[in-house]
Amino acid sequence: MVSTTLSRPLLPEPEWLQRQAAHEARVRQWTDPYQERIRRGEKHPVHDFLFTYYSFRPAWLRRWHPGPDLVLAGEAARAFLRYPDYREMENGVGLDVTAALESRRPFVIWLRDLLGAMQTRPAFFGCHGLHEWAMVHRQTPEELRHNAWPLRFGPEDIARIVEGSAICCTHFDAFRFFTAPAQPLNRVQPTRADVPLLEQRGCLHATMDLYKWSFKLAPFTPSEWIADAFELAWAVREVDMRASPYDLAALGYPAIAIETPAGRAEYESKQREFARRAEPLRARLIGLCDRLLTRE
């Protein structure tokens, strides 16, 4: 059946094919090495996280979607009809936004409220990356998540740093990985229900989560936006692990020594830069949610 519910700009076939190819080439710089590591049975303590924790398959990251505002022209566009949310329009193929949104409206409303609250809530830059330290606090070598890599300090020194610091993690999905002895040391005790109340723009993990929110809105999200969020998350993850207690210098990641005043200042500087880079990405997602929720 041909849909005539929306009038949208028509993207000529050569133009969208070029965008599709450019997107795939861009993301393969990240997906190909990951898949090669899988074939070799290798693990990377920094970069694998973006694929294993977020559970968005490399094939899905490579897949290009135009978003809700365009219709794809040309015979090649019929390939998109294999996806359930696409329909034939009067002069091409595009997303059936109304049908696709029917079951997802509550999530879009929730996400719009979350991102909108974060956009207006003051950012906090005083956590100093101690969440990664709280995740190894009082663990045995066998319990360490990345136990193939050495720690920069012994267990007692890590305990001294953790127990002598003001831990103030507001991000539930980081806090839930704190060890049992570390959780009571946190100034707040976030729960899943607290996410809209506590999530804030200065948090590195909240910035990485812009990638999660981008792909969870797919196929509404233009794939270039997902790649933008992934690229930022990639940079954030590197800093996140450089500030951790793990010694990853052999992989080319010199430590950010947050146990020192200079290291804390460096970490905060990078936090502020990532928060600045995240602003337009978050604003785009808010705008997308608004357009979806007001669309007839």
Summary of the structure (lengths in Angstrom):
residues: 296
radius of gyration: 21.4
end to end distance: 19.2
largest distance: 68.6
contacts: 886
relative contact order: 0.15
helix: 56%
strand: 6%
